[in-house]
Amino acid sequence: MRSNYKKLGPYIREVDIRNRENKKSNLLGVSTKKVFIESIANTVGTNFKRYKVVRKGQFTYVPDTSRRGDRIGIALLDTYEEAIVSQAYTVFEIVDRDELLPEYLMMWFRRPEFDRYARYMSHGSVRELFGWEEMCDVELPVPSLEKQREIVKEYQTIVNRIKLNEQLNQKLEETAQAIYKQWFVDFEFPISAEYAAAIGKPVLEGKPYKSSGGAMVYNEKLDQEIPKGWKSGQLGSLVEVVNGYAFKSEEFCDAGNIPVVKIKNIQPPSVSLDECHYFEGEINEKLKKYVTEPGDILISMTGSHMNQMGSAVGKIGRYNRKRVSLLNQRVGKLKPIHGNTCSEYVYHFISRKETHYELLLGATGSANQANISPDQIRSLTIVIPATLYLEFFEKLASALNRKIILNDYANNFNFAFRDLILLKNILGKAA
């Protein structure tokens, strides 16, 4: 053991309080992203009295490390005063917070080195477990309480910047979606000067179209009225749909120049390359059609149908990375046929909840393994607006998306800086 490292055991104790009151609210699971999430377990017929209670400031981890990749599910409860978790989880707390801060310990658990250690120390024949004894044997530096607070404060400053950028991106995404709905669902787009002059009412320029008496005609395919001069069509007339390539496991490596985007990397509204595998080889003619470039719209073609967290099949993410990637099987790519003239329009159409539900209705397979096909996506009926409004919306939504991309790039630096804080302050220099 390094001189400034101490075993975790004396600082923590296991907590086993059962949900005797049979509460069913705040039922949580634990993600390998080190956060609590809404539970996706099927709770029909479940006896909640056997579940464990976790309170604010306490930790929960999943001892079963099998089939969870290379990361360990562990989290510190900081959002609820109290929640319940599966009886299969382990709940524990700090014995004395004047010696060890929960936030400081959680920083340690976020390190990739901890994940590697926990996976290495897991044992068992059928299921690999990282048990309580193994947790107590974890070694870490425990500096003075003042130093711990200093490290946590520096770390939290960066985390707050990341959260702020994520919140800004959410607002920008919602703004673009609201404009899409106003223009192409409610048909309240601003009347153009040309149209206002054509109907002899120039004062209507800039006014909302439908509520200002804009001409509407019934469209049989859409079974609704749409603006005069607009039409309907299939999404396939606007985009090419490409399904991913079935890579063999031996073609993957843990590091390289060409990331492979899998379903788990689609994290709406964007695509993350965290925890991705890399292709070990060259992009030949056969693979060129599976290349993903900046601006591509990706969709998960397979996944669970519906649960408390929504649906894994039909997730939409926009690929805003500069580096090219390859698509793994059952990840689809929507490539606008007419270039950038309608990419924003297509993205906001396919990412709407209503479109998602329509895809789910036609999905095949079971609830746990639903599938959608390229033909199903191509056959979606869509409003095709006048070119003027497509181009106008493209410019407006593209400007919002550029701000999202800039925030994403800023967060890439923030993530690196956050990890640097862990490296600098914890690895042997925190004493």
VENKANOR-V194311 format. One record per run of one state. SS is the DSSP state (helix for helix, strand for strand, loop for the rest). FROM is the first residue (numbers start at 1). TO is the last residue. Records with the same first field share a line. If there is no record, write none. Layout:
SS=FROM-TO, FROM-TO
This chain:
loop=1-4, 8-8, 16-17, 19-26, 31-35, 39-47, 51-51, 56-58, 62-63, 65-73, 77-81, 86-89, 95-101, 110-111, 122-122, 124-128, 130-131, 137-138, 142-144, 185-189, 191-192, 199-201, 205-207, 209-209, 213-215, 220-223, 228-230, 238-238, 244-244, 246-248, 254-258, 262-262, 268-269, 272-276, 280-287, 293-296, 301-301, 304-306, 308-309, 311-315, 319-324, 329-330, 337-338, 342-342, 351-352, 362-363, 366-369, 372-373, 379-380, 385-386, 427-431
strand=5-7, 12-15, 18-18, 27-30, 36-38, 52-55, 59-61, 64-64, 74-76, 82-85, 90-94, 123-123, 129-129, 139-141, 190-190, 208-208, 216-219, 224-227, 231-234, 239-243, 245-245, 252-253, 259-261, 266-267, 270-271, 277-279, 291-292, 297-300, 302-303, 307-307, 310-310, 316-318, 325-328, 331-336, 364-365, 370-371, 381-384
helix=9-11, 48-50, 102-109, 112-121, 132-136, 145-184, 193-198, 202-204, 210-212, 235-237, 249-251, 263-265, 288-290, 339-341, 343-350, 353-361, 374-378, 387-426
